[in-house]
Amino acid sequence: MIQSSSPQGDLPLVRRLEAVGFRAWPAASVVYDGSWQVRLTGGHPSKRLNCLVPLDPSDNRDMAMRLQKARKRFESYGRPLVVRETPLAPPLLLDHLKAEGWQAFETVDVLTVDLTALELPDTLDYLPSHDVGRFIDATLAVNGEDVALKPAMAEILSAIKPPSGFFIKESAIDGPIAVALCVQDNDLAGIISFAVIEAYRREGIGTEILSSALRWARISGARSAWLQVVADNAPALALYRRFGFRKAYEYRYWRQDVPA
C-alpha cells in the first residue's frame, strides 16, 4: 500500500507519483533544464500541461537566469510562466519566488488508496470504452468546455502510453452526465478527468462511475490508486474520503503578475 508519513509525503513516494502523473497526462512538449521540467501544450490551457516543475530540492543554481529562460519559452507559446511547487522543489527557489513578488494561487492535494483492501462491487456497472473521440465529446459536454479544445485533447489522450479506460455515463435525455479516465501504470492506477455534470451531482452517480473505474483497475492488476483534487473542493474530497483515499502530499502553483 502507498502511504505517506507526513502531510507532504516522503520524497521517494512523491517522485514516483509525479512520474506516473506525467505519463498519465502528458504534455505536448517536455524539456529539461537540469532537473527542472518545462511542460508546454500549445492547444490546451491546463496548468498541469503548462508549468515549470522543479524535481530536485538541491537544484537551485542560477535560479533567476533559468526562470527568465523558461519565461521566454512560455512566451513563445503565448503563455505566462507558471511554477508548480511539489515537495521536490528547492526551498531556496521558493524563497527567491517570494522575494520577487510571486504568489501561490492554487493548492492541489494528491490522494492515494490501497485497492487491495478496498470494498468494491464484484461487477462493473460501466465497462470502459476505448473510443477517444466519444470520451472527448463527453468530457467537454460534462465540463461545459469549448469544443475547440477537442484536437488538443485528442493529442493528449492519444499520447498516453499506459493502458487506459474511458468511463462514461449517459442520460437518454441529457446525453453524457459523468466521465472518468483511469490510467493503469503497472501497479498504480490514476483517476484523471473525473467529473459529474452539476445537475446530476449528489445522486450517487460519481460513486458508481468511480467504483467501476477502480474495480477495472484492480482487475487489471493495480494495487493502489491515486488522484489529484483542488484542496478547497470539499464535495469531491468528501467522496474520495468515503473510498478511503488519503493525502500523500500537496502541490501549489505560483505566478508573477507582470504590470502592463
Phi, psi and omega in degrees: 000136175282128180211144179253155182259355180208165181304329180266359176075170174268150189296321176301321177295316179300315180300319182292316181291326175296318181296314180291329177296320178296321181286330182282336181221074190284135175282155181290323180233127177228120175231158181243139168241096191066234177262008177275121179266127178253114185249127180219142178218104188300325187268358184224135186274000182310132179295325179296334181265354184220078182200161172261125184238104175288134188237017178212117183301341182263356184270086183233021181286148172045047188298314183298316181295318182289325176295319179294321177298317179294321180301317180296323178294318178296319180298328178293340175263002182073028183235148173284151179288129177235131178255132177256115183264112171252178175298351178273354181288139178296129178304323180294330177293318179296320176298320180295316180300315180298317181295332181268008175086014175290154179227139173282134186232357175200136177245135181236134176267136172257120185247150177225158176214148177275109182289334184292335181255002186276132177277116181227155177302149179283346180244158178266119176290328181228123177278142181291142174263158174238019179271100184299313183299317179296319180294320179297313179302318181293318181296315179297321180292315182295320182272355181064037184263162183293130179296344177296344178282352186303313180299319180294319179295323178297320178295317180296308184294324179290339181273352180290121184275317181293161177302138184227148175236130178260122181249129184224133171244132183237151174253141179299333182267312189258359181075216182297131179235349178202146179217155172203140174248126177245123180247118182261116182244091186059242183268006180246138177238129179254136175261116184237151173054041178273123182204148175235134180300143190305319184294344184249010180285160180064028176241010179087000183291319178300319178299318181297310186286327176292321177301316181295318180296316181290323178296317178299318180298317181293318177300326182279356175114359179287143179250338178222154176234154178221158174202168180235137183215137177302134191297338180260014177273079187301316180299318180294317179299321179297318178297314183294325178296325179296333176276352180097005177295139177228153184290129175264317176192179177228160171225161181227151173259142178236145174215160178237112181285114181270126180301145181290000000 
